[in-house]
Amino acid sequence: MEQTEAKEIYQMGVEALNDCDYRMAVAYFQNAAKMNYKPAIAALEKLILEGKYKNVQSKQTLSSNTESKELFEKGVDYYNGRNNTKIDYVKAFECFLSSSIDGYASAMNWLGYCYEYGKGTKKNLDSAFGWYEKAANANVANAIYHLGRLYYDGKGVQQDYNKAFGLFKKACDLRESLAYEYLADCYCYGQGTKINYEKALQFYLKVEPRGVIEYQIGCIYARGLSTGSDYPKAAEHFQKGVDFGHAPSMNSLGVLYYNGEGVQKDYNKAFELFKKASDLGYTTAHGWLADCYFYGQGTKINYEKALQFYLKVKPRGVIEYKIGYIYARCLSTGSDYPKAAEHFQKGVDFGNTKSMIDLGILYYEGKGIQQDYYKAFELFKKASDLENKTAYAWLAECYYYGNGTKKDYQKALQLYLKGNLYGYTQRQIGRIYESGQDVKKNLTEALNWYKKANESGKDCKADIERINNLLNKKPENKSIDKTKVETKANSNKPIKAYEGDKPYIFVSYSHTDSKVVKEVLQMLINQGYRIWFDEGIRAGSSWTENLMNHIKNASHFIFFLSRHSINSKYCLKELRFADRRNKIIIPICIENVNVSDEIDFLLGEVQMLFKNSLEKEEFMEKFNSSNHIEICSR
């Protein structure tokens, strides 16, 4: 019967509303609402939120109506299960709504919360914002905080850090503790105000301790954002964060142990913390844990596990480099150069210098990708422009051998001197000073660098001996006594490949030219030169390995040019290998041929001996004038 009467009163309110008589409409709706007629309650709520019914005074004690306060308290009982009341969000919502309509501001704040999270009613962010705003206007501190939060998150309203900051500050002034963290965040990240780490720290320290708060405090102390780095305090707060089970705190405390900042350096503790944070899915910890496995810090070296965790980290230059490095050098199953190249390229795309160098090396050596000296040169140049010392050495190699660019010993020398100096590069510097190509010849300086290389572990004893002999003896008269030549020529010595420790000449030729080649070899052996050619390979030994070793150990390299040799892949391999090993190359042409650009490039500006156009005496005279050839006949 009461609901029928309430409905009739409600309808009269609707008619008054249609006539724009808001005063009468509100009166009818209020009477119907007192009979708990829900459409009337909803109508009143709508009028309030639209600002057509002002039920709120300027103070929080908006209504001295005992009934409204009791309704609010009853709603809190239903919401929290307080005072032996069973939790019932629907009844709580109804109590908050009735109390709010009657003008009780605290109820409006709770009503906004119910609408925001869908407690006892459908989720409605517009209504949540409206009720929070009503309560905030009545100076309810918690409502001011909630309204600021909606602006901060852009929840149900356009995101506005300036408004959020103002509201958080006002709530903090009213000692609303929940607002301290948000205000600290605003100061920390410069949201709605200028960055101010001192104030951020001030408000973080007021917040009830928990993991993320201790982490934020620790970060400010660790990074010196407030008054300079204070690692002991940072460690203290990170430890508190760890005690709360906060993964970022675990990782950050691990970093302090890893670096020995604010705590005694302890790789074992660092490893444990990184592992714990990684197990919780914290991606930053994956990278640190991978480093521990990679370098064997706090655990045994395990490249497979390092790779596993590096692959979980957000891609960036140094991570891609380390992944590539493992694929190239460290897998127990062997190198995977294609994958290494793939990750080095990603590192290059991030601008990582080490990735540029290692990808350049793969191009230079043709590992995992097509050999390309030009791409290698470009990568070494790019890394060199970033002032990487390792890149200087590789770029010097390119200039020294003319790989990917023109030979330029002067540039090679400059770059070797700028780069990391170790045995090999020190020897190369000595070679350049000894050769006098593109730079002034300086045997004393060459000797100095050969000695340094030898001290660094590069065997340069033969080089040191050669230079000492040149410096301590007068230049030999290399003119040929024809009678002596004829005498020696008439007393042929056996053509036999030299085996020994003294400097000798490696001979590269096509077997099709054996007859002509052996005539020349006979002349050289008769003159006392030590010669090695492929008839010196012992039965049962590796052909390729023997050739490589004898080229490595030779001081000079003769290349017989003919149509057969320039089309022989074996002869070309030997020539390339000798060039890479920086052997003194002596080209002897035994028939007129048009050489390829590559052979022309490899032979460079070395003077060619034309066997068929020279008399024996003249041929030997020119041969005897070859660079340092005398060391092969003593």
C-alpha positions as CSV (number, residue, x, y, z in Angstrom):
1,M,0.0,0.0,0.0
2,E,2.9,2.4,0.9
3,Q,4.7,1.6,-2.3
4,T,1.5,2.5,-4.3
5,E,1.3,5.9,-2.5
6,A,5.1,6.4,-3.0
7,K,4.6,5.7,-6.7
8,E,1.8,8.3,-7.0
9,I,4.0,10.9,-5.1
10,Y,6.9,10.1,-7.5
11,Q,4.7,10.6,-10.5
12,M,3.7,14.0,-9.2
13,G,7.4,14.8,-8.9
14,V,8.0,13.7,-12.5
15,E,5.2,16.1,-13.7
16,A,6.8,18.9,-11.7
17,L,10.1,18.1,-13.2
18,N,8.6,18.2,-16.7
19,D,7.2,21.7,-15.8
20,C,10.8,22.7,-14.7
21,D,9.6,23.2,-11.2
22,Y,12.6,21.7,-9.6
23,R,11.7,22.8,-6.0
24,M,8.4,20.9,-6.1
25,A,9.9,18.0,-8.0
26,V,12.6,17.6,-5.3
27,A,9.9,17.8,-2.5
28,Y,7.8,15.0,-4.2
29,F,10.9,12.8,-4.8
30,Q,12.1,13.3,-1.2
31,N,8.7,12.2,0.2
32,A,8.7,9.1,-2.1
33,A,12.4,8.4,-1.2
34,K,11.5,8.3,2.5
35,M,9.1,5.5,1.6
36,N,12.2,3.7,0.0
37,Y,10.8,4.1,-3.5
38,K,13.9,3.5,-5.6
39,P,12.9,5.4,-8.7
40,A,12.5,8.5,-6.5
41,I,15.9,7.9,-5.0
42,A,17.5,7.6,-8.4
43,A,15.7,10.8,-9.6
44,L,17.0,12.7,-6.6
45,E,20.6,11.4,-7.2
46,K,20.4,12.5,-10.9
47,L,19.2,16.0,-9.9
48,I,22.0,16.2,-7.3
49,L,24.7,15.1,-9.8
50,E,23.4,17.5,-12.4
51,G,23.6,20.3,-9.9
52,K,19.8,21.0,-10.0
53,Y,19.4,20.1,-6.3
54,K,21.9,21.4,-3.8
55,N,21.7,19.1,-0.8
56,V,25.3,19.9,0.4
57,Q,26.4,22.7,2.6
58,S,29.9,24.1,2.7
59,K,31.1,22.1,5.7
60,Q,31.5,18.4,6.1
61,T,28.9,18.3,8.8
62,L,26.4,18.9,6.1
63,S,23.5,17.4,7.9
64,S,22.8,17.4,11.5
65,N,20.1,14.9,10.7
66,T,20.7,12.0,13.0
67,E,18.9,9.7,10.6
68,S,21.3,10.5,7.7
69,K,24.4,9.8,9.9
70,E,22.9,6.6,11.2
71,L,22.2,5.5,7.6
72,F,25.8,6.2,6.7
73,E,27.1,4.3,9.7
74,K,24.8,1.4,8.9
75,G,26.2,1.4,5.3
76,V,29.7,1.2,6.7
77,D,28.6,-1.8,8.8
78,Y,27.2,-3.5,5.7
79,Y,30.3,-2.7,3.6
80,N,33.0,-3.8,6.1
81,G,31.0,-6.5,8.1
82,R,31.3,-4.3,11.1
83,N,29.4,-4.7,14.4
84,N,28.4,-8.3,13.8
85,T,26.8,-7.3,10.5
86,K,27.1,-9.6,7.5
87,I,28.8,-8.0,4.5
88,D,26.2,-6.9,2.0
89,Y,27.4,-4.4,-0.6
90,V,23.9,-3.8,-2.1
91,K,22.5,-2.8,1.3
92,A,25.6,-0.7,2.0
93,F,25.1,1.1,-1.4
94,E,21.5,1.8,-0.6
95,C,22.4,3.3,2.8
96,F,25.1,5.4,1.3
97,L,22.8,6.7,-1.4
98,S,20.0,7.6,1.0
99,S,22.4,9.3,3.3
100,S,24.0,11.1,0.4
101,I,20.7,12.4,-0.9
102,D,20.0,13.7,2.6
103,G,23.3,15.6,2.3
104,Y,25.7,13.6,4.4
105,A,29.2,14.2,2.7
106,S,31.0,11.2,4.1
107,A,28.3,9.0,2.6
108,M,28.9,10.7,-0.8
109,N,32.5,9.7,-0.7
110,W,31.7,6.1,0.0
111,L,29.0,6.2,-2.6
112,G,31.6,7.4,-5.1
113,Y,33.8,4.4,-4.1
114,C,30.9,2.0,-4.7
115,Y,30.3,3.4,-8.2
116,E,34.0,3.3,-9.0
117,Y,34.5,-0.3,-8.2
118,G,31.0,-1.7,-8.8
119,K,30.3,-2.5,-5.1
120,G,26.5,-3.1,-4.6
121,T,25.7,-1.4,-7.9
122,K,26.9,-1.3,-11.5
123,K,30.3,0.3,-12.1
124,N,29.8,3.9,-13.2
125,L,32.8,6.2,-13.4
126,D,30.8,9.2,-14.2
127,S,28.7,8.8,-11.1
128,A,31.8,8.0,-9.1
129,F,33.4,11.2,-10.2
130,G,30.3,13.2,-9.5
131,W,29.9,12.0,-5.9
132,Y,33.6,12.3,-5.1
133,E,33.5,15.9,-6.4
134,K,30.4,16.6,-4.2
135,A,32.2,15.2,-1.1
136,A,35.5,17.0,-2.1
137,N,33.6,20.3,-2.3
138,A,32.5,19.6,1.3
139,N,36.2,19.3,2.2
140,V,36.2,15.5,2.8
141,A,39.9,14.7,2.7
142,N,39.5,11.1,1.5
143,A,37.2,12.3,-1.3
144,I,39.7,14.9,-2.4
145,Y,42.3,12.2,-2.6
146,H,40.0,9.9,-4.6
147,L,39.2,12.8,-7.0
148,G,42.9,13.5,-7.5
149,R,43.5,9.8,-8.2
150,L,40.8,9.8,-11.0
151,Y,42.5,12.9,-12.6
152,Y,46.0,11.2,-12.1
153,D,45.0,8.0,-13.8
154,G,42.6,9.5,-16.3
155,K,39.8,7.3,-14.9
156,G,36.3,8.5,-15.9
157,V,37.8,12.0,-16.7
158,Q,40.5,13.5,-18.9
159,Q,43.9,12.9,-17.4
160,D,45.2,16.1,-15.8
161,Y,48.4,15.9,-13.6
162,N,48.1,19.6,-12.6
163,K,44.6,19.1,-11.1
164,A,45.7,15.8,-9.6
165,F,48.7,17.4,-7.9
166,G,46.6,20.3,-6.5
167,L,44.1,17.8,-5.1
168,F,46.8,15.5,-3.6
169,K,48.4,18.5,-2.0
170,K,45.1,19.7,-0.5
171,A,44.4,16.2,0.8
172,C,47.9,16.0,2.4
173,D,47.3,19.3,4.1
174,L,44.2,17.7,5.6
175,R,46.5,14.8,6.7
176,E,44.9,12.2,4.4
177,S,47.7,9.6,4.6
178,L,46.7,7.8,1.3
179,A,47.5,11.0,-0.6
180,Y,51.2,11.1,0.6
181,E,52.3,8.4,-1.9
182,Y,50.7,10.1,-4.8
183,L,52.0,13.5,-3.9
184,A,55.5,11.9,-3.5
185,D,55.1,10.4,-7.0
186,C,54.2,13.8,-8.5
187,Y,57.4,15.3,-7.0
188,C,59.5,12.3,-8.0
189,Y,58.4,12.2,-11.7
190,G,57.5,15.9,-12.2
191,Q,53.8,15.3,-12.7
192,G,51.8,18.4,-12.2
193,T,54.8,20.1,-10.6
194,K,58.6,20.4,-11.0
195,I,60.7,17.4,-10.0
196,N,61.7,17.8,-6.4
197,Y,63.4,14.7,-4.9
198,E,63.7,16.3,-1.4
199,K,60.0,16.7,-1.2
200,A,59.4,13.3,-2.8
201,L,61.5,11.7,-0.1
202,Q,59.8,13.7,2.6
203,F,56.4,12.3,1.6
204,Y,57.5,8.8,0.8
205,L,58.9,8.6,4.4
206,K,55.4,9.5,5.7
207,V,53.7,6.6,3.8
208,E,53.0,3.4,5.6
209,P,55.9,1.1,4.8
210,R,55.5,-1.5,2.0
211,G,57.7,-2.9,-0.7
212,V,57.3,-0.3,-3.5
213,I,57.6,2.6,-1.0
214,E,60.9,1.2,0.4
215,Y,62.1,0.7,-3.1
216,Q,61.3,4.3,-4.1
217,I,63.1,5.6,-1.0
218,G,66.1,3.4,-1.7
219,C,66.3,4.6,-5.3
220,I,66.4,8.3,-4.2
221,Y,69.2,7.5,-1.7
222,A,71.1,5.3,-4.2
223,R,71.0,7.7,-7.1
224,G,71.9,10.7,-5.0
225,L,68.7,12.5,-6.2
226,S,68.2,14.3,-2.9
227,T,71.5,15.2,-1.2
228,G,74.1,13.0,-2.9
229,S,74.4,9.2,-2.9
230,D,73.9,7.5,0.4
231,Y,74.3,3.8,-0.4
232,P,74.1,2.5,3.1
233,K,70.7,4.1,3.6
234,A,69.7,2.8,0.1
235,A,70.7,-0.7,1.1
236,E,68.7,-0.4,4.3
237,H,65.5,0.5,2.5
238,F,66.0,-2.0,-0.3
239,Q,66.4,-4.6,2.4
240,K,63.1,-3.6,3.9
241,G,61.6,-3.9,0.4
242,V,63.1,-7.4,0.1
243,D,61.5,-8.3,3.5
244,F,58.1,-7.3,1.9
245,G,58.9,-9.7,-1.0
246,H,59.3,-6.8,-3.5
247,A,61.2,-8.0,-6.6
248,P,62.7,-4.6,-7.8
249,S,64.1,-4.1,-4.2
250,M,65.7,-7.6,-4.5
251,N,67.3,-6.7,-7.8
252,S,68.5,-3.2,-6.6
253,L,70.0,-4.6,-3.3
254,G,71.6,-7.3,-5.5
255,V,73.2,-4.5,-7.6
256,L,74.6,-2.9,-4.5
257,Y,76.2,-6.2,-3.4
258,Y,77.4,-6.8,-6.9
259,N,79.2,-3.4,-7.0
260,G,80.1,-3.2,-3.3
261,E,78.2,0.0,-2.9
262,G,77.0,0.7,0.7
263,V,77.6,-2.9,1.6
264,Q,80.6,-5.3,1.4
265,K,80.9,-6.6,-2.2
266,D,79.4,-10.1,-2.2
267,Y,78.7,-11.8,-5.6
268,N,77.1,-14.8,-3.8
269,K,74.5,-12.6,-2.1
270,A,74.0,-10.6,-5.4
271,F,73.4,-13.8,-7.3
272,E,70.9,-15.1,-4.7
273,L,69.0,-11.8,-4.9
274,F,69.0,-11.6,-8.7
275,K,67.8,-15.2,-8.8
276,K,65.0,-14.6,-6.4
277,A,63.8,-11.5,-8.3
278,S,64.1,-13.3,-11.6
279,D,62.0,-16.2,-10.3
280,L,59.3,-13.6,-9.5
281,G,59.4,-12.6,-13.2
282,Y,61.3,-9.3,-12.8
283,T,62.8,-8.8,-16.2
284,T,65.6,-6.4,-15.1
285,A,66.9,-9.2,-12.8
286,H,67.1,-11.6,-15.8
287,G,69.9,-9.5,-17.2
288,W,71.9,-9.3,-14.0
289,L,71.4,-13.0,-13.4
290,A,72.6,-13.7,-16.9
291,D,75.8,-11.6,-16.2
292,C,76.5,-13.7,-13.1
293,Y,76.3,-16.9,-15.2
294,F,78.3,-15.2,-18.1
295,Y,81.2,-14.0,-15.9
296,G,81.0,-16.7,-13.2
297,Q,80.2,-14.2,-10.4
298,G,78.5,-15.8,-7.4
299,T,78.1,-19.0,-9.4
300,K,79.9,-21.2,-11.9
301,I,80.2,-19.9,-15.5
302,N,77.3,-21.3,-17.5
303,Y,76.9,-19.8,-21.0
304,E,73.8,-21.8,-21.7
305,K,72.0,-20.4,-18.7
306,A,73.4,-16.9,-19.4
307,L,72.0,-17.2,-22.9
308,Q,68.6,-18.4,-21.5
309,F,68.3,-15.3,-19.3
310,Y,69.7,-12.8,-21.8
311,L,67.0,-13.9,-24.2
312,K,64.4,-12.9,-21.6
313,V,65.6,-9.4,-21.3
314,K,64.1,-6.5,-23.2
315,P,66.4,-6.1,-26.3
316,R,69.1,-3.4,-26.2
317,G,72.6,-3.1,-27.6
318,V,74.7,-4.6,-24.9
319,I,72.3,-7.5,-24.5
320,E,72.2,-8.3,-28.2
321,Y,76.0,-8.2,-28.2
322,K,76.3,-10.7,-25.3
323,I,73.8,-13.0,-27.0
324,G,75.8,-12.8,-30.2
325,Y,79.1,-13.4,-28.3
326,I,77.8,-16.6,-26.7
327,Y,76.5,-17.9,-30.1
328,A,79.9,-17.1,-31.7
329,R,82.2,-18.4,-29.0
330,C,80.8,-20.1,-26.0
331,L,78.2,-22.7,-26.7
332,S,79.0,-26.2,-25.6
333,T,77.5,-27.5,-28.8
334,G,79.8,-25.4,-31.0
335,S,79.6,-22.0,-32.6
336,D,76.4,-20.8,-34.3
337,Y,77.8,-18.0,-36.4
338,P,74.5,-17.2,-38.3
339,K,72.7,-16.6,-35.1
340,A,75.6,-14.6,-33.8
341,A,75.5,-12.4,-36.8
342,E,71.8,-11.9,-36.4
343,H,72.2,-10.7,-32.8
344,F,75.3,-8.6,-33.6
345,Q,73.3,-6.9,-36.3
346,K,70.5,-6.1,-33.8
347,G,73.2,-4.7,-31.5
348,V,74.5,-2.6,-34.4
349,D,71.0,-1.2,-34.9
350,F,71.0,-0.1,-31.2
351,G,74.4,1.6,-31.9
352,N,76.4,-0.9,-29.8
353,T,80.1,-0.5,-30.6
354,K,81.2,-4.0,-29.7
355,S,78.4,-5.4,-31.9
356,M,79.8,-3.4,-34.8
357,I,83.3,-4.8,-34.3
358,D,82.2,-8.5,-33.9
359,L,79.8,-8.3,-36.8
360,G,82.7,-6.8,-38.8
361,I,84.9,-9.7,-37.8
362,L,82.3,-12.2,-39.1
363,Y,82.2,-10.3,-42.4
364,Y,86.0,-10.1,-42.5
365,E,86.4,-13.9,-41.9
366,G,83.2,-15.0,-43.7
367,K,81.8,-16.8,-40.7
368,G,78.0,-17.3,-40.7
369,I,77.7,-14.8,-43.5
370,Q,79.2,-14.2,-46.9
371,Q,82.7,-12.8,-46.6
372,D,82.6,-9.1,-47.4
373,Y,85.7,-7.0,-46.7
374,Y,83.8,-3.8,-47.6
375,K,81.1,-4.3,-45.1
376,A,83.7,-5.3,-42.5
377,F,85.6,-2.1,-43.2
378,E,82.4,0.0,-42.9
379,L,81.6,-1.5,-39.5
380,F,85.2,-1.1,-38.2
381,K,85.2,2.5,-39.4
382,K,81.8,3.2,-37.7
383,A,83.1,1.7,-34.4
384,S,86.4,3.5,-34.8
385,D,84.6,6.8,-35.2
386,L,83.1,6.1,-31.8
387,E,86.8,5.9,-30.5
388,N,86.9,2.2,-29.8
389,K,90.5,1.0,-29.5
390,T,89.7,-2.6,-30.7
391,A,88.1,-1.1,-33.8
392,Y,91.3,0.9,-34.4
393,A,93.3,-2.3,-34.7
394,W,90.8,-4.0,-37.1
395,L,90.6,-0.9,-39.2
396,A,94.4,-0.8,-39.3
397,E,94.3,-4.4,-40.6
398,C,92.0,-3.3,-43.4
399,Y,94.4,-0.5,-44.4
400,Y,97.5,-2.7,-44.0
401,Y,96.2,-5.6,-46.2
402,G,94.0,-3.5,-48.5
403,N,90.8,-5.4,-47.4
404,G,87.7,-3.4,-48.1
405,T,89.8,-0.3,-48.9
406,K,93.1,0.7,-50.6
407,K,96.3,-0.3,-48.9
408,D,97.6,2.6,-46.8
409,Y,100.4,1.8,-44.5
410,Q,100.5,5.4,-43.1
411,K,96.8,5.1,-42.0
412,A,97.4,1.6,-40.7
413,L,100.3,2.8,-38.6
414,Q,98.3,5.7,-37.1
415,L,95.5,3.3,-36.2
416,Y,97.7,0.6,-34.8
417,L,99.3,3.2,-32.5
418,K,95.8,4.5,-31.4
419,G,94.5,1.0,-30.6
420,N,95.1,-1.6,-28.0
421,L,98.8,-2.4,-28.2
422,Y,99.6,-6.1,-27.9
423,G,102.0,-8.5,-29.5
424,Y,100.4,-8.8,-32.9
425,T,99.8,-5.0,-33.4
426,Q,103.3,-4.2,-32.1
427,R,104.8,-6.5,-34.6
428,Q,102.7,-4.9,-37.4
429,I,104.0,-1.5,-36.4
430,G,107.5,-2.9,-36.6
431,R,106.8,-4.3,-40.1
432,I,105.6,-0.9,-41.3
433,Y,108.7,0.9,-40.0
434,E,110.9,-1.8,-41.6
435,S,109.2,-1.7,-45.0
436,G,109.3,2.1,-45.3
437,Q,106.1,2.0,-47.4
438,D,104.1,5.2,-47.1
439,V,106.2,6.1,-44.0
440,K,109.9,6.8,-43.5
441,K,111.9,3.7,-43.2
442,N,113.3,3.4,-39.6
443,L,115.0,0.1,-38.7
444,T,115.8,1.3,-35.2
445,E,112.1,2.0,-34.6
446,A,111.2,-1.3,-36.2
447,L,113.6,-3.1,-33.9
448,N,112.1,-1.3,-30.9
449,W,108.6,-2.5,-31.8
450,Y,109.7,-6.1,-32.6
451,K,111.2,-6.2,-29.1
452,K,108.0,-4.9,-27.5
453,A,106.0,-7.5,-29.5
454,N,108.4,-10.3,-28.4
455,E,108.0,-9.2,-24.7
456,S,104.2,-9.3,-25.2
457,G,104.4,-12.9,-26.2
458,K,104.5,-12.6,-30.0
459,D,107.5,-14.6,-31.3
460,C,109.6,-12.0,-33.2
461,K,113.0,-13.5,-32.6
462,A,113.7,-13.9,-36.3
463,D,112.6,-10.3,-36.9
464,I,114.9,-9.0,-34.2
465,E,117.8,-11.0,-35.5
466,R,117.2,-9.8,-39.0
467,I,117.1,-6.1,-38.0
468,N,120.1,-6.5,-35.7
469,N,122.1,-7.9,-38.6
470,L,121.1,-5.1,-40.9
471,L,122.0,-2.5,-38.3
472,N,125.3,-4.0,-37.3
473,K,126.7,-4.9,-40.8
474,K,127.6,-2.8,-43.8
475,P,125.3,-3.2,-46.8
476,E,126.4,-6.3,-48.8
477,N,127.5,-5.9,-52.4
478,K,124.8,-7.8,-54.2
479,S,126.4,-7.6,-57.6
480,I,126.9,-11.1,-59.1
481,D,130.2,-12.6,-60.1
482,K,129.3,-14.2,-63.4
483,T,132.1,-16.7,-63.1
484,K,130.8,-17.7,-59.7
485,V,127.3,-18.1,-61.0
486,E,128.5,-20.2,-63.9
487,T,130.6,-22.3,-61.6
488,K,127.7,-22.9,-59.3
489,A,125.3,-23.5,-62.1
490,N,127.6,-26.1,-63.5
491,S,127.7,-27.9,-60.2
492,N,124.0,-28.5,-59.6
493,K,122.9,-29.4,-56.1
494,P,119.9,-31.7,-55.5
495,I,116.5,-30.0,-55.6
496,K,115.3,-30.9,-52.2
497,A,112.7,-29.1,-50.0
498,Y,114.3,-27.5,-47.0
499,E,113.4,-28.7,-43.5
500,G,114.9,-26.7,-40.6
501,D,114.6,-23.6,-38.3
502,K,116.3,-21.1,-40.5
503,P,114.5,-18.5,-42.7
504,Y,113.5,-20.1,-46.0
505,I,111.4,-19.4,-49.2
506,F,108.0,-21.0,-49.8
507,V,107.3,-21.8,-53.5
508,S,103.8,-21.7,-54.9
509,Y,103.3,-23.0,-58.5
510,S,101.1,-25.1,-60.7
511,H,102.4,-28.6,-61.2
512,T,101.8,-28.2,-64.9
513,D,104.7,-25.8,-64.9
514,S,107.0,-28.1,-62.9
515,K,109.8,-28.3,-65.6
516,V,110.2,-24.5,-65.8
517,V,109.8,-24.0,-62.1
518,K,112.5,-26.6,-61.2
519,E,114.9,-24.8,-63.5
520,V,114.5,-21.7,-61.5
521,L,114.6,-23.6,-58.2
522,Q,117.9,-25.2,-59.3
523,M,119.4,-21.8,-59.9
524,L,118.3,-20.6,-56.4
525,I,119.5,-23.8,-54.6
526,N,122.8,-23.5,-56.4
527,Q,123.1,-20.0,-55.0
528,G,122.6,-21.4,-51.5
529,Y,118.9,-20.4,-51.0
530,R,116.8,-22.5,-48.7
531,I,113.6,-23.5,-50.6
532,W,110.5,-25.3,-49.6
533,F,108.0,-26.6,-52.1
534,D,105.2,-29.2,-51.9
535,E,107.5,-32.2,-52.6
536,G,108.6,-31.7,-49.0
537,I,105.3,-33.0,-47.6
538,R,105.8,-36.3,-45.8
539,A,103.7,-39.3,-46.5
540,G,100.7,-39.7,-44.2
541,S,100.6,-36.0,-43.2
542,S,97.8,-33.5,-43.9
543,W,98.4,-31.7,-47.2
544,T,96.6,-28.5,-46.3
545,E,98.0,-28.3,-42.8
546,N,101.5,-28.8,-44.1
547,L,101.1,-26.1,-46.7
548,M,99.7,-23.6,-44.2
549,N,102.4,-24.3,-41.6
550,H,105.2,-24.0,-44.1
551,I,103.8,-20.7,-45.4
552,K,103.5,-19.5,-41.8
553,N,107.1,-20.3,-41.0
554,A,108.6,-19.0,-44.3
555,S,110.0,-15.5,-44.4
556,H,109.5,-15.2,-48.2
557,F,107.0,-16.4,-50.7
558,I,107.6,-17.0,-54.5
559,F,104.6,-17.0,-56.7
560,F,105.2,-18.4,-60.2
561,L,102.7,-16.7,-62.6
562,S,101.4,-18.6,-65.5
563,R,98.0,-19.3,-67.1
564,H,97.9,-22.5,-65.0
565,S,98.7,-20.9,-61.6
566,I,96.4,-18.0,-61.9
567,N,93.5,-20.4,-62.6
568,S,94.5,-22.8,-59.8
569,K,92.3,-22.4,-56.7
570,Y,95.1,-23.9,-54.7
571,C,97.7,-21.4,-55.8
572,L,95.3,-18.6,-55.2
573,K,94.6,-19.9,-51.7
574,E,98.3,-20.0,-51.0
575,L,98.8,-16.5,-52.3
576,R,95.9,-15.1,-50.2
577,F,97.2,-16.9,-47.1
578,A,100.7,-15.6,-47.6
579,D,99.4,-12.0,-48.0
580,R,97.4,-12.3,-44.8
581,R,100.5,-13.6,-43.0
582,N,102.4,-10.6,-44.3
583,K,105.0,-12.6,-46.1
584,I,107.5,-10.9,-48.5
585,I,106.1,-11.9,-51.9
586,I,108.3,-12.4,-54.9
587,P,106.3,-12.8,-58.1
588,I,108.2,-14.6,-61.0
589,C,106.4,-14.6,-64.3
590,I,107.2,-17.6,-66.5
591,E,104.8,-16.7,-69.2
592,N,102.9,-13.6,-70.3
593,V,99.4,-13.6,-68.7
594,N,96.6,-11.1,-67.9
595,V,96.2,-11.3,-64.2
596,S,92.9,-10.8,-62.4
597,D,92.2,-7.7,-60.3
598,E,92.5,-9.7,-57.2
599,I,96.0,-11.1,-58.0
600,D,97.1,-7.6,-59.1
601,F,95.8,-6.3,-55.8
602,L,97.5,-9.0,-53.8
603,L,100.8,-8.5,-55.5
604,G,100.5,-4.8,-55.1
605,E,103.5,-2.8,-56.2
606,V,106.1,-5.6,-55.8
607,Q,108.5,-5.7,-58.7
608,M,107.9,-8.8,-60.9
609,L,110.7,-10.9,-62.2
610,F,110.3,-12.0,-65.9
611,K,112.2,-15.2,-66.2
612,N,112.0,-15.5,-70.0
613,S,113.2,-12.0,-70.7
614,L,116.2,-12.0,-68.5
615,E,119.6,-13.7,-68.8
616,K,120.4,-16.0,-65.9
617,E,122.9,-13.6,-64.5
618,E,120.5,-10.6,-64.7
619,F,117.7,-12.7,-63.3
620,M,119.8,-13.7,-60.3
621,E,121.0,-10.2,-59.8
622,K,117.4,-8.9,-59.6
623,F,116.4,-11.8,-57.4
624,N,119.3,-11.2,-55.0
625,S,118.1,-7.6,-54.6
626,S,114.7,-8.7,-53.3
627,N,113.8,-7.3,-49.8
628,H,115.8,-9.1,-47.1
629,I,116.3,-12.2,-49.3
630,E,119.8,-12.7,-47.9
631,I,118.5,-14.1,-44.7
632,C,117.4,-17.2,-46.7
633,S,120.9,-18.1,-47.8
634,R,123.0,-17.8,-44.7
